[in-house]
Amino acid sequence: MPVEEKLEEAKKQVERQIKMALLKKNMTQAELAELIGESRQDINKAVKGGTLPKDQMIRKKIYKVLGIK
């Protein structure tokens, strides 16, 4: 599998994992954004697998809040 395809699959896995955790906690992305002090747009970019340092930092916050390891 080419590198780009692996990257896209990894992004999809991150998104699925976060969305499932949100569902289990009965929480929306908007509620998550408010809880961790980030904008809904930034949360969405991080959930979709953004690769900027800010996206990675936000995902770390998301993982902590949602109990994802």
All heavy atoms as TSV, in Angstrom:
chain	resi	resn	atom	element	x	y	z
A	1	MET	N	N	0.843	-1.173	0.000
A	1	MET	CA	C	0.000	0.000	0.000
A	1	MET	C	C	0.898	1.250	0.000
A	1	MET	O	O	1.770	1.382	0.849
A	1	MET	CB	C	-0.885	-0.031	1.258
A	1	MET	CG	C	-1.788	1.151	1.390
A	1	MET	SD	S	-2.810	1.210	2.910
A	1	MET	CE	C	-3.811	-0.219	2.763
A	2	PRO	N	N	0.645	2.154	-0.938
A	2	PRO	CA	C	1.438	3.385	-0.992
A	2	PRO	C	C	1.290	4.208	0.295
A	2	PRO	O	O	0.291	4.120	1.002
A	2	PRO	CB	C	0.850	4.138	-2.180
A	2	PRO	CG	C	0.190	3.104	-3.016
A	2	PRO	CD	C	-0.273	2.057	-2.064
A	3	VAL	N	N	2.293	5.012	0.574
A	3	VAL	CA	C	2.340	5.804	1.794
A	3	VAL	C	C	1.105	6.696	1.934
A	3	VAL	O	O	0.536	6.811	3.020
A	3	VAL	CB	C	3.631	6.651	1.841
A	3	VAL	CG1	C	3.616	7.598	3.017
A	3	VAL	CG2	C	4.845	5.762	1.884
A	4	GLU	N	N	0.688	7.330	0.864
A	4	GLU	CA	C	-0.473	8.228	0.929
A	4	GLU	C	C	-1.733	7.470	1.346
A	4	GLU	O	O	-2.543	7.994	2.111
A	4	GLU	CB	C	-0.702	8.924	-0.423
A	4	GLU	CG	C	0.321	9.989	-0.732
A	4	GLU	CD	C	0.299	11.133	0.265
A	4	GLU	OE1	O	-0.785	11.605	0.644
A	4	GLU	OE2	O	1.386	11.552	0.676
A	5	GLU	N	N	-1.896	6.257	0.860
A	5	GLU	CA	C	-3.061	5.458	1.238
A	5	GLU	C	C	-2.988	5.084	2.716
A	5	GLU	O	O	-4.009	5.091	3.415
A	5	GLU	CB	C	-3.168	4.199	0.382
A	5	GLU	CG	C	-3.620	4.477	-1.032
A	5	GLU	CD	C	-3.695	3.211	-1.875
A	5	GLU	OE1	O	-3.871	2.112	-1.312
A	5	GLU	OE2	O	-3.582	3.327	-3.106
A	6	LYS	N	N	-1.810	4.760	3.207
A	6	LYS	CA	C	-1.641	4.435	4.626
A	6	LYS	C	C	-1.981	5.645	5.489
A	6	LYS	O	O	-2.615	5.512	6.533
A	6	LYS	CB	C	-0.211	3.982	4.904
A	6	LYS	CG	C	0.111	2.612	4.362
A	6	LYS	CD	C	1.542	2.238	4.701
A	6	LYS	CE	C	1.913	0.902	4.071
A	6	LYS	NZ	N	3.313	0.538	4.358
A	7	LEU	N	N	-1.550	6.815	5.054
A	7	LEU	CA	C	-1.832	8.042	5.790
A	7	LEU	C	C	-3.336	8.301	5.852
A	7	LEU	O	O	-3.883	8.621	6.912
A	7	LEU	CB	C	-1.114	9.231	5.149
A	7	LEU	CG	C	-1.306	10.586	5.811
A	7	LEU	CD1	C	-0.841	10.566	7.260
A	7	LEU	CD2	C	-0.541	11.650	5.036
A	8	GLU	N	N	-4.015	8.149	4.741
A	8	GLU	CA	C	-5.464	8.359	4.704
A	8	GLU	C	C	-6.180	7.359	5.603
A	8	GLU	O	O	-7.130	7.714	6.304
A	8	GLU	CB	C	-6.000	8.279	3.265
A	8	GLU	CG	C	-5.676	9.494	2.429
A	8	GLU	CD	C	-6.172	10.793	3.042
A	8	GLU	OE1	O	-7.346	10.868	3.473
A	8	GLU	OE2	O	-5.374	11.744	3.106
A	9	GLU	N	N	-5.748	6.108	5.591
A	9	GLU	CA	C	-6.366	5.088	6.439
A	9	GLU	C	C	-6.129	5.410	7.912
A	9	GLU	O	O	-7.031	5.261	8.742
A	9	GLU	CB	C	-5.828	3.692	6.104
A	9	GLU	CG	C	-6.481	2.585	6.895
A	9	GLU	CD	C	-7.989	2.527	6.781
A	9	GLU	OE1	O	-8.540	2.831	5.696
A	9	GLU	OE2	O	-8.646	2.169	7.787
A	10	ALA	N	N	-4.942	5.873	8.253
A	10	ALA	CA	C	-4.649	6.246	9.639
A	10	ALA	C	C	-5.549	7.400	10.080
A	10	ALA	O	O	-6.061	7.401	11.209
A	10	ALA	CB	C	-3.179	6.621	9.783
A	11	LYS	N	N	-5.755	8.384	9.209
A	11	LYS	CA	C	-6.638	9.509	9.521
A	11	LYS	C	C	-8.058	9.018	9.784
A	11	LYS	O	O	-8.715	9.468	10.727
A	11	LYS	CB	C	-6.646	10.525	8.385
A	11	LYS	CG	C	-5.384	11.338	8.266
A	11	LYS	CD	C	-5.497	12.313	7.110
A	11	LYS	CE	C	-4.267	13.157	6.938
A	11	LYS	NZ	N	-4.416	14.139	5.855
A	12	LYS	N	N	-8.528	8.090	8.959
A	12	LYS	CA	C	-9.880	7.546	9.133
A	12	LYS	C	C	-9.998	6.788	10.451
A	12	LYS	O	O	-11.026	6.865	11.129
A	12	LYS	CB	C	-10.250	6.632	7.961
A	12	LYS	CG	C	-10.492	7.387	6.670
A	12	LYS	CD	C	-10.779	6.432	5.535
A	12	LYS	CE	C	-10.874	7.169	4.214
A	12	LYS	NZ	N	-11.054	6.255	3.077
A	13	GLN	N	N	-8.954	6.069	10.833
A	13	GLN	CA	C	-8.977	5.336	12.099
A	13	GLN	C	C	-9.045	6.292	13.283
A	13	GLN	O	O	-9.783	6.046	14.242
A	13	GLN	CB	C	-7.748	4.433	12.216
A	13	GLN	CG	C	-7.809	3.216	11.327
A	13	GLN	CD	C	-6.537	2.388	11.402
A	13	GLN	OE1	O	-5.499	2.852	11.868
A	13	GLN	NE2	N	-6.620	1.159	10.927
A	14	VAL	N	N	-8.290	7.370	13.225
A	14	VAL	CA	C	-8.318	8.384	14.290
A	14	VAL	C	C	-9.727	8.945	14.396
A	14	VAL	O	O	-10.294	9.039	15.500
A	14	VAL	CB	C	-7.297	9.516	14.012
A	14	VAL	CG1	C	-7.558	10.729	14.890
A	14	VAL	CG2	C	-5.884	9.010	14.184
A	15	GLU	N	N	-10.309	9.310	13.272
A	15	GLU	CA	C	-11.651	9.890	13.261
A	15	GLU	C	C	-12.673	8.916	13.844
A	15	GLU	O	O	-13.493	9.292	14.686
A	15	GLU	CB	C	-12.039	10.291	11.832
A	15	GLU	CG	C	-13.385	10.960	11.745
A	15	GLU	CD	C	-13.736	11.437	10.354
A	15	GLU	OE1	O	-12.974	11.160	9.404
A	15	GLU	OE2	O	-14.780	12.089	10.212
A	16	ARG	N	N	-12.618	7.646	13.415
A	16	ARG	CA	C	-13.562	6.644	13.927
A	16	ARG	C	C	-13.419	6.469	15.430
A	16	ARG	O	O	-14.407	6.403	16.158
A	16	ARG	CB	C	-13.349	5.294	13.235
A	16	ARG	CG	C	-13.979	5.197	11.861
A	16	ARG	CD	C	-13.968	3.769	11.346
A	16	ARG	NE	N	-12.631	3.231	11.168
A	16	ARG	CZ	C	-11.961	3.230	10.022
A	16	ARG	NH1	N	-12.516	3.733	8.942
A	16	ARG	NH2	N	-10.758	2.723	9.939
A	17	GLN	N	N	-12.180	6.397	15.894
A	17	GLN	CA	C	-11.921	6.180	17.316
A	17	GLN	C	C	-12.490	7.331	18.159
A	17	GLN	O	O	-13.147	7.095	19.175
A	17	GLN	CB	C	-10.414	6.053	17.539
A	17	GLN	CG	C	-10.033	5.670	18.937
A	17	GLN	CD	C	-8.525	5.502	19.081
A	17	GLN	OE1	O	-7.736	6.142	18.388
A	17	GLN	NE2	N	-8.122	4.641	19.992
A	18	ILE	N	N	-12.254	8.547	17.735
A	18	ILE	CA	C	-12.751	9.705	18.485
A	18	ILE	C	C	-14.268	9.768	18.419
A	18	ILE	O	O	-14.933	9.992	19.438
A	18	ILE	CB	C	-12.113	11.013	17.968
A	18	ILE	CG1	C	-10.622	11.015	18.301
A	18	ILE	CG2	C	-12.814	12.240	18.568
A	18	ILE	CD1	C	-9.831	12.148	17.668
A	19	LYS	N	N	-14.842	9.540	17.247
A	19	LYS	CA	C	-16.303	9.610	17.120
A	19	LYS	C	C	-16.997	8.537	17.958
A	19	LYS	O	O	-18.038	8.793	18.565
A	19	LYS	CB	C	-16.718	9.522	15.653
A	19	LYS	CG	C	-16.419	10.807	14.904
A	19	LYS	CD	C	-16.952	10.794	13.502
A	19	LYS	CE	C	-16.744	12.144	12.849
A	19	LYS	NZ	N	-17.335	12.213	11.515
A	20	MET	N	N	-16.425	7.348	18.018
A	20	MET	CA	C	-16.995	6.285	18.844
A	20	MET	C	C	-16.924	6.666	20.320
A	20	MET	O	O	-17.880	6.446	21.072
A	20	MET	CB	C	-16.287	4.952	18.598
A	20	MET	CG	C	-16.565	4.347	17.237
A	20	MET	SD	S	-18.312	4.064	16.900
A	20	MET	CE	C	-18.703	2.848	18.139
A	21	ALA	N	N	-15.816	7.249	20.740
A	21	ALA	CA	C	-15.669	7.669	22.139
A	21	ALA	C	C	-16.664	8.780	22.470
A	21	ALA	O	O	-17.248	8.792	23.560
A	21	ALA	CB	C	-14.240	8.122	22.399
A	22	LEU	N	N	-16.886	9.688	21.534
A	22	LEU	CA	C	-17.879	10.746	21.744
A	22	LEU	C	C	-19.276	10.150	21.894
A	22	LEU	O	O	-20.047	10.566	22.766
A	22	LEU	CB	C	-17.859	11.751	20.587
A	22	LEU	CG	C	-16.720	12.754	20.566
A	22	LEU	CD1	C	-16.691	13.508	19.244
A	22	LEU	CD2	C	-16.814	13.719	21.727
A	23	LEU	N	N	-19.598	9.192	21.047
A	23	LEU	CA	C	-20.902	8.532	21.134
A	23	LEU	C	C	-21.081	7.844	22.487
A	23	LEU	O	O	-22.144	7.950	23.109
A	23	LEU	CB	C	-21.068	7.500	20.012
A	23	LEU	CG	C	-21.406	8.043	18.639
A	23	LEU	CD1	C	-21.363	6.936	17.595
A	23	LEU	CD2	C	-22.781	8.694	18.653
A	24	LYS	N	N	-20.053	7.140	22.932
A	24	LYS	CA	C	-20.133	6.439	24.216
A	24	LYS	C	C	-20.354	7.404	25.377
A	24	LYS	O	O	-21.010	7.066	26.356
A	24	LYS	CB	C	-18.874	5.615	24.457
A	24	LYS	CG	C	-18.796	4.378	23.597
A	24	LYS	CD	C	-17.524	3.599	23.860
A	24	LYS	CE	C	-17.441	2.413	22.914
A	24	LYS	NZ	N	-16.175	1.691	23.057
A	25	LYS	N	N	-19.796	8.596	25.260
A	25	LYS	CA	C	-19.939	9.605	26.320
A	25	LYS	C	C	-21.139	10.520	26.070
A	25	LYS	O	O	-21.373	11.453	26.831
A	25	LYS	CB	C	-18.667	10.431	26.444
A	25	LYS	CG	C	-17.488	9.618	26.972
A	25	LYS	CD	C	-16.464	10.507	27.610
A	25	LYS	CE	C	-15.326	9.696	28.160
A	25	LYS	NZ	N	-15.484	9.414	29.572
A	26	ASN	N	N	-21.884	10.239	24.980
A	26	ASN	CA	C	-23.056	11.042	24.618
A	26	ASN	C	C	-22.679	12.532	24.555
A	26	ASN	O	O	-23.329	13.381	25.147
A	26	ASN	CB	C	-24.198	10.805	25.607
A	26	ASN	CG	C	-25.522	11.280	25.059
A	26	ASN	OD1	O	-25.723	11.316	23.849
A	26	ASN	ND2	N	-26.428	11.649	25.941
A	27	MET	N	N	-21.593	12.805	23.827
A	27	MET	CA	C	-21.035	14.158	23.752
A	27	MET	C	C	-20.891	14.569	22.285
A	27	MET	O	O	-20.556	13.741	21.451
A	27	MET	CB	C	-19.666	14.168	24.446
A	27	MET	CG	C	-18.997	15.508	24.532
A	27	MET	SD	S	-17.327	15.424	25.263
A	27	MET	CE	C	-17.712	14.973	26.933
A	28	THR	N	N	-21.134	15.843	22.018
A	28	THR	CA	C	-20.938	16.370	20.676
A	28	THR	C	C	-19.544	16.979	20.559
A	28	THR	O	O	-18.893	17.254	21.574
A	28	THR	CB	C	-21.972	17.460	20.346
A	28	THR	OG1	O	-21.733	18.578	21.215
A	28	THR	CG2	C	-23.399	16.949	20.495
A	29	GLN	N	N	-19.132	17.230	19.325
A	29	GLN	CA	C	-17.850	17.914	19.125
A	29	GLN	C	C	-17.911	19.321	19.703
A	29	GLN	O	O	-16.916	19.824	20.220
A	29	GLN	CB	C	-17.482	17.958	17.642
A	29	GLN	CG	C	-16.979	16.648	17.100
A	29	GLN	CD	C	-16.428	16.770	15.686
A	29	GLN	OE1	O	-16.141	17.856	15.207
A	29	GLN	NE2	N	-16.276	15.639	15.025
A	30	ALA	N	N	-19.076	19.954	19.632
A	30	ALA	CA	C	-19.223	21.305	20.189
A	30	ALA	C	C	-19.023	21.274	21.702
A	30	ALA	O	O	-18.340	22.146	22.266
A	30	ALA	CB	C	-20.593	21.870	19.837
A	31	GLU	N	N	-19.584	20.278	22.377
A	31	GLU	CA	C	-19.413	20.152	23.826
A	31	GLU	C	C	-17.947	19.864	24.168
A	31	GLU	O	O	-17.411	20.411	25.132
A	31	GLU	CB	C	-20.318	19.043	24.378
A	31	GLU	CG	C	-21.788	19.395	24.302
A	31	GLU	CD	C	-22.694	18.215	24.569
A	31	GLU	OE1	O	-22.320	17.066	24.260
A	31	GLU	OE2	O	-23.803	18.455	25.077
A	32	LEU	N	N	-17.332	19.015	23.365
A	32	LEU	CA	C	-15.922	18.694	23.560
A	32	LEU	C	C	-15.066	19.953	23.404
A	32	LEU	O	O	-14.171	20.210	24.198
A	32	LEU	CB	C	-15.489	17.615	22.563
A	32	LEU	CG	C	-14.029	17.202	22.585
A	32	LEU	CD1	C	-13.645	16.599	23.932
A	32	LEU	CD2	C	-13.748	16.215	21.462
A	33	ALA	N	N	-15.368	20.737	22.375
A	33	ALA	CA	C	-14.621	21.973	22.124
A	33	ALA	C	C	-14.704	22.908	23.331
A	33	ALA	O	O	-13.697	23.452	23.777
A	33	ALA	CB	C	-15.159	22.670	20.875
A	34	GLU	N	N	-15.908	23.063	23.868
A	34	GLU	CA	C	-16.081	23.936	25.026
A	34	GLU	C	C	-15.320	23.386	26.239
A	34	GLU	O	O	-14.672	24.141	26.970
A	34	GLU	CB	C	-17.569	24.058	25.359
A	34	GLU	CG	C	-17.849	25.078	26.434
A	34	GLU	CD	C	-19.333	25.312	26.638
A	34	GLU	OE1	O	-20.096	25.233	25.657
A	34	GLU	OE2	O	-19.712	25.563	27.791
A	35	LEU	N	N	-15.378	22.085	26.424
A	35	LEU	CA	C	-14.731	21.450	27.567
A	35	LEU	C	C	-13.213	21.644	27.565
A	35	LEU	O	O	-12.612	21.884	28.603
A	35	LEU	CB	C	-15.079	19.953	27.577
A	35	LEU	CG	C	-14.595	19.150	28.759
A	35	LEU	CD1	C	-15.259	19.626	30.051
A	35	LEU	CD2	C	-14.876	17.674	28.539
A	36	ILE	N	N	-12.604	21.552	26.380
A	36	ILE	CA	C	-11.136	21.666	26.331
A	36	ILE	C	C	-10.651	23.049	25.893
A	36	ILE	O	O	-9.458	23.272	25.751
A	36	ILE	CB	C	-10.488	20.561	25.466
A	36	ILE	CG1	C	-10.883	20.675	24.001
A	36	ILE	CG2	C	-10.806	19.189	26.016
A	36	ILE	CD1	C	-10.131	19.718	23.097
A	37	GLY	N	N	-11.592	23.966	25.663
A	37	GLY	CA	C	-11.216	25.348	25.365
A	37	GLY	C	C	-10.662	25.571	23.973
A	37	GLY	O	O	-9.765	26.394	23.796
A	38	GLU	N	N	-11.188	24.841	23.010
A	38	GLU	CA	C	-10.770	25.009	21.606
A	38	GLU	C	C	-12.006	25.291	20.758
A	38	GLU	O	O	-13.125	24.992	21.167
A	38	GLU	CB	C	-10.073	23.744	21.088
A	38	GLU	CG	C	-8.814	23.360	21.831
A	38	GLU	CD	C	-7.636	24.291	21.612
A	38	GLU	OE1	O	-7.667	25.113	20.684
A	38	GLU	OE2	O	-6.669	24.184	22.385
A	39	SER	N	N	-11.805	25.835	19.566
A	39	SER	CA	C	-12.937	26.117	18.685
A	39	SER	C	C	-13.459	24.827	18.064
A	39	SER	O	O	-12.725	23.841	17.941
A	39	SER	CB	C	-12.534	27.085	17.575
A	39	SER	OG	O	-11.706	26.431	16.632
A	40	ARG	N	N	-14.727	24.854	17.671
A	40	ARG	CA	C	-15.305	23.673	17.012
A	40	ARG	C	C	-14.564	23.368	15.715
A	40	ARG	O	O	-14.375	22.214	15.359
A	40	ARG	CB	C	-16.793	23.892	16.734
A	40	ARG	CG	C	-17.638	23.781	17.990
A	40	ARG	CD	C	-19.107	23.823	17.691
A	40	ARG	NE	N	-19.472	25.101	17.111
A	40	ARG	CZ	C	-20.560	25.316	16.382
A	40	ARG	NH1	N	-21.406	24.363	16.147
A	40	ARG	NH2	N	-20.819	26.507	15.900
A	41	GLN	N	N	-14.138	24.404	15.009
A	41	GLN	CA	C	-13.416	24.202	13.755
A	41	GLN	C	C	-12.090	23.489	14.002
A	41	GLN	O	O	-11.719	22.580	13.245
A	41	GLN	CB	C	-13.171	25.543	13.039
A	41	GLN	CG	C	-14.429	26.228	12.543
A	41	GLN	CD	C	-15.119	27.064	13.620
A	41	GLN	OE1	O	-14.701	27.119	14.776
A	41	GLN	NE2	N	-16.208	27.721	13.242
A	42	ASP	N	N	-11.384	23.907	15.056
A	42	ASP	CA	C	-10.098	23.269	15.366
A	42	ASP	C	C	-10.298	21.831	15.821
A	42	ASP	O	O	-9.507	20.949	15.484
A	42	ASP	CB	C	-9.337	24.068	16.425
A	42	ASP	CG	C	-8.746	25.358	15.867
A	42	ASP	OD1	O	-8.591	25.467	14.626
A	42	ASP	OD2	O	-8.430	26.256	16.670
A	43	ILE	N	N	-11.359	21.591	16.579
A	43	ILE	CA	C	-11.677	20.210	16.996
A	43	ILE	C	C	-11.930	19.359	15.757
A	43	ILE	O	O	-11.403	18.252	15.632
A	43	ILE	CB	C	-12.916	20.173	17.921
A	43	ILE	CG1	C	-12.627	20.856	19.249
A	43	ILE	CG2	C	-13.412	18.744	18.122
A	43	ILE	CD1	C	-11.657	20.128	20.144
A	44	ASN	N	N	-12.724	19.877	14.840
A	44	ASN	CA	C	-13.060	19.118	13.631
A	44	ASN	C	C	-11.808	18.787	12.817
A	44	ASN	O	O	-11.650	17.658	12.346
A	44	ASN	CB	C	-14.077	19.878	12.781
A	44	ASN	CG	C	-14.632	19.029	11.678
A	44	ASN	OD1	O	-15.075	17.905	11.906
A	44	ASN	ND2	N	-14.610	19.536	10.461
A	45	LYS	N	N	-10.919	19.760	12.661
A	45	LYS	CA	C	-9.674	19.503	11.918
A	45	LYS	C	C	-8.848	18.423	12.594
A	45	LYS	O	O	-8.300	17.538	11.928
A	45	LYS	CB	C	-8.849	20.791	11.803
A	45	LYS	CG	C	-9.351	21.748	10.737
A	45	LYS	CD	C	-8.587	23.051	10.696
A	45	LYS	CE	C	-7.093	22.861	10.720
A	45	LYS	NZ	N	-6.333	24.116	10.772
A	46	ALA	N	N	-8.751	18.480	13.911
A	46	ALA	CA	C	-7.980	17.474	14.651
A	46	ALA	C	C	-8.620	16.099	14.523
A	46	ALA	O	O	-7.923	15.100	14.314
A	46	ALA	CB	C	-7.859	17.887	16.115
A	47	VAL	N	N	-9.945	16.050	14.631
A	47	VAL	CA	C	-10.662	14.770	14.519
A	47	VAL	C	C	-10.482	14.171	13.131
A	47	VAL	O	O	-10.343	12.956	12.978
A	47	VAL	CB	C	-12.166	14.960	14.849
A	47	VAL	CG1	C	-12.980	13.737	14.470
A	47	VAL	CG2	C	-12.344	15.276	16.330
A	48	LYS	N	N	-10.446	15.013	12.124
A	48	LYS	CA	C	-10.303	14.536	10.739
A	48	LYS	C	C	-8.868	14.113	10.409
A	48	LYS	O	O	-8.581	13.710	9.293
A	48	LYS	CB	C	-10.738	15.628	9.748
A	48	LYS	CG	C	-12.195	15.979	9.802
A	48	LYS	CD	C	-13.012	14.988	9.049
A	48	LYS	CE	C	-14.458	15.449	8.965
A	48	LYS	NZ	N	-15.299	14.417	8.420
A	49	GLY	N	N	-7.965	14.215	11.400
A	49	GLY	CA	C	-6.605	13.733	11.181
A	49	GLY	C	C	-5.628	14.784	10.705
A	49	GLY	O	O	-4.622	14.457	10.074
A	50	GLY	N	N	-5.882	16.039	11.025
A	50	GLY	CA	C	-4.956	17.100	10.656
A	50	GLY	C	C	-3.552	16.803	11.167
A	50	GLY	O	O	-3.388	16.162	12.201
A	51	THR	N	N	-2.550	17.274	10.438
A	51	THR	CA	C	-1.170	16.930	10.780
A	51	THR	C	C	-0.353	18.100	11.326
A	51	THR	O	O	0.830	17.938	11.607
A	51	THR	CB	C	-0.445	16.343	9.549
A	51	THR	OG1	O	-0.513	17.294	8.488
A	51	THR	CG2	C	-1.080	15.033	9.117
A	52	LEU	N	N	-0.971	19.247	11.485
A	52	LEU	CA	C	-0.263	20.389	12.052
A	52	LEU	C	C	0.011	20.138	13.533
A	52	LEU	O	O	-0.732	19.401	14.187
A	52	LEU	CB	C	-1.087	21.664	11.899
A	52	LEU	CG	C	-1.359	22.135	10.471
A	52	LEU	CD1	C	-2.287	23.337	10.481
A	52	LEU	CD2	C	-0.060	22.458	9.759
A	53	PRO	N	N	1.054	20.750	14.075
A	53	PRO	CA	C	1.335	20.582	15.503
A	53	PRO	C	C	0.128	20.928	16.388
A	53	PRO	O	O	-0.127	20.258	17.389
A	53	PRO	CB	C	2.501	21.529	15.758
A	53	PRO	CG	C	3.197	21.600	14.426
A	53	PRO	CD	C	2.097	21.541	13.402
A	54	LYS	N	N	-0.627	21.963	16.007
A	54	LYS	CA	C	-1.817	22.334	16.789
A	54	LYS	C	C	-2.838	21.200	16.781
A	54	LYS	O	O	-3.457	20.908	17.807
A	54	LYS	CB	C	-2.443	23.616	16.243
A	54	LYS	CG	C	-3.637	24.066	17.051
A	54	LYS	CD	C	-4.180	25.395	16.590
A	54	LYS	CE	C	-5.338	25.817	17.477
A	54	LYS	NZ	N	-5.827	27.135	17.166
A	55	ASP	N	N	-3.028	20.542	15.639
A	55	ASP	CA	C	-3.968	19.418	15.547
A	55	ASP	C	C	-3.534	18.286	16.471
A	55	ASP	O	O	-4.355	17.680	17.157
A	55	ASP	CB	C	-4.055	18.892	14.113
A	55	ASP	CG	C	-4.519	19.943	13.114
A	55	ASP	OD1	O	-5.348	20.798	13.488
A	55	ASP	OD2	O	-4.045	19.903	11.971
A	56	GLN	N	N	-2.252	18.022	16.491
A	56	GLN	CA	C	-1.717	16.950	17.338
A	56	GLN	C	C	-1.905	17.289	18.820
A	56	GLN	O	O	-2.277	16.426	19.617
A	56	GLN	CB	C	-0.246	16.714	17.018
A	56	GLN	CG	C	-0.039	16.178	15.620
A	56	GLN	CD	C	1.422	16.174	15.187
A	56	GLN	OE1	O	2.305	16.552	15.944
A	56	GLN	NE2	N	1.674	15.737	13.959
A	57	MET	N	N	-1.694	18.528	19.187
A	57	MET	CA	C	-1.870	18.970	20.571
A	57	MET	C	C	-3.336	18.838	20.986
A	57	MET	O	O	-3.642	18.372	22.083
A	57	MET	CB	C	-1.385	20.417	20.715
A	57	MET	CG	C	-1.479	20.987	22.123
A	57	MET	SD	S	-3.009	21.902	22.473
A	57	MET	CE	C	-3.042	23.131	21.209
A	58	ILE	N	N	-4.231	19.217	20.091
A	58	ILE	CA	C	-5.660	19.120	20.383
A	58	ILE	C	C	-6.068	17.653	20.529
A	58	ILE	O	O	-6.841	17.304	21.422
A	58	ILE	CB	C	-6.494	19.838	19.297
A	58	ILE	CG1	C	-6.275	21.352	19.404
A	58	ILE	CG2	C	-7.977	19.488	19.418
A	58	ILE	CD1	C	-6.873	22.160	18.269
A	59	ARG	N	N	-5.542	16.789	19.661
A	59	ARG	CA	C	-5.870	15.360	19.784
A	59	ARG	C	C	-5.419	14.801	21.129
A	59	ARG	O	O	-6.121	13.998	21.737
A	59	ARG	CB	C	-5.258	14.555	18.638
A	59	ARG	CG	C	-6.162	14.478	17.430
A	59	ARG	CD	C	-5.742	13.405	16.449
A	59	ARG	NE	N	-4.402	13.600	15.936
A	59	ARG	CZ	C	-4.106	14.415	14.925
A	59	ARG	NH1	N	-5.034	15.099	14.316
A	59	ARG	NH2	N	-2.847	14.524	14.523
A	60	LYS	N	N	-4.270	15.246	21.609
A	60	LYS	CA	C	-3.807	14.785	22.927
A	60	LYS	C	C	-4.811	15.184	24.008
A	60	LYS	O	O	-5.121	14.394	24.900
A	60	LYS	CB	C	-2.423	15.346	23.240
A	60	LYS	CG	C	-1.319	14.678	22.451
A	60	LYS	CD	C	0.032	15.263	22.785
A	60	LYS	CE	C	1.116	14.623	21.931
A	60	LYS	NZ	N	2.439	15.179	22.184
A	61	LYS	N	N	-5.334	16.406	23.916
A	61	LYS	CA	C	-6.356	16.849	24.871
A	61	LYS	C	C	-7.619	15.995	24.732
A	61	LYS	O	O	-8.220	15.602	25.732
A	61	LYS	CB	C	-6.734	18.321	24.631
A	61	LYS	CG	C	-5.692	19.319	25.018
A	61	LYS	CD	C	-6.279	20.720	24.764
A	61	LYS	CE	C	-5.337	21.825	25.093
A	61	LYS	NZ	N	-5.945	23.158	24.831
A	62	ILE	N	N	-8.005	15.735	23.477
A	62	ILE	CA	C	-9.203	14.934	23.221
A	62	ILE	C	C	-9.030	13.534	23.809
A	62	ILE	O	O	-9.929	13.018	24.478
A	62	ILE	CB	C	-9.492	14.855	21.702
A	62	ILE	CG1	C	-9.935	16.230	21.174
A	62	ILE	CG2	C	-10.554	13.794	21.410
A	62	ILE	CD1	C	-10.021	16.314	19.662
A	63	TYR	N	N	-7.876	12.916	23.540
A	63	TYR	CA	C	-7.635	11.568	24.053
A	63	TYR	C	C	-7.720	11.530	25.566
A	63	TYR	O	O	-8.285	10.597	26.140
A	63	TYR	CB	C	-6.266	11.058	23.613
A	63	TYR	CG	C	-6.085	10.863	22.120
A	63	TYR	CD1	C	-4.832	10.953	21.540
A	63	TYR	CD2	C	-7.167	10.603	21.283
A	63	TYR	CE1	C	-4.644	10.779	20.176
A	63	TYR	CE2	C	-6.991	10.428	19.922
A	63	TYR	CZ	C	-5.734	10.512	19.375
A	63	TYR	OH	O	-5.566	10.334	18.026
A	64	LYS	N	N	-7.192	12.557	26.210
A	64	LYS	CA	C	-7.210	12.593	27.674
A	64	LYS	C	C	-8.641	12.700	28.196
A	64	LYS	O	O	-9.045	11.953	29.082
A	64	LYS	CB	C	-6.367	13.768	28.181
A	64	LYS	CG	C	-6.213	13.804	29.671
A	64	LYS	CD	C	-5.227	14.881	30.091
A	64	LYS	CE	C	-5.036	14.831	31.603
A	64	LYS	NZ	N	-4.060	15.804	32.051
A	65	VAL	N	N	-9.411	13.618	27.618
A	65	VAL	CA	C	-10.793	13.837	28.054
A	65	VAL	C	C	-11.662	12.602	27.792
A	65	VAL	O	O	-12.484	12.230	28.622
A	65	VAL	CB	C	-11.395	15.075	27.347
A	65	VAL	CG1	C	-12.902	15.148	27.519
A	65	VAL	CG2	C	-10.743	16.331	27.867
A	66	LEU	N	N	-11.438	11.951	26.657
A	66	LEU	CA	C	-12.279	10.809	26.278
A	66	LEU	C	C	-11.721	9.473	26.781
A	66	LEU	O	O	-12.352	8.445	26.589
A	66	LEU	CB	C	-12.448	10.764	24.756
A	66	LEU	CG	C	-13.160	11.968	24.133
A	66	LEU	CD1	C	-13.244	11.809	22.618
A	66	LEU	CD2	C	-14.547	12.149	24.732
A	67	GLY	N	N	-10.577	9.507	27.409
A	67	GLY	CA	C	-9.999	8.270	27.932
A	67	GLY	C	C	-9.483	7.331	26.856
A	67	GLY	O	O	-9.523	6.110	27.015
A	68	ILE	N	N	-8.997	7.901	25.765
A	68	ILE	CA	C	-8.447	7.107	24.655
A	68	ILE	C	C	-6.943	6.975	24.863
A	68	ILE	O	O	-6.261	7.952	25.132
A	68	ILE	CB	C	-8.727	7.779	23.295
A	68	ILE	CG1	C	-10.225	7.884	23.060
A	68	ILE	CG2	C	-8.047	7.007	22.166
A	68	ILE	CD1	C	-10.588	8.714	21.843
A	69	LYS	N	N	-6.430	5.755	24.696
A	69	LYS	CA	C	-4.988	5.541	24.859
A	69	LYS	C	C	-4.326	5.300	23.538
A	69	LYS	O	O	-4.861	4.934	22.585
A	69	LYS	CB	C	-4.732	4.357	25.780
A	69	LYS	CG	C	-5.249	4.658	27.152
A	69	LYS	CD	C	-4.882	3.569	28.096
A	69	LYS	CE	C	-5.435	3.937	29.461
A	69	LYS	NZ	N	-4.839	3.348	30.533
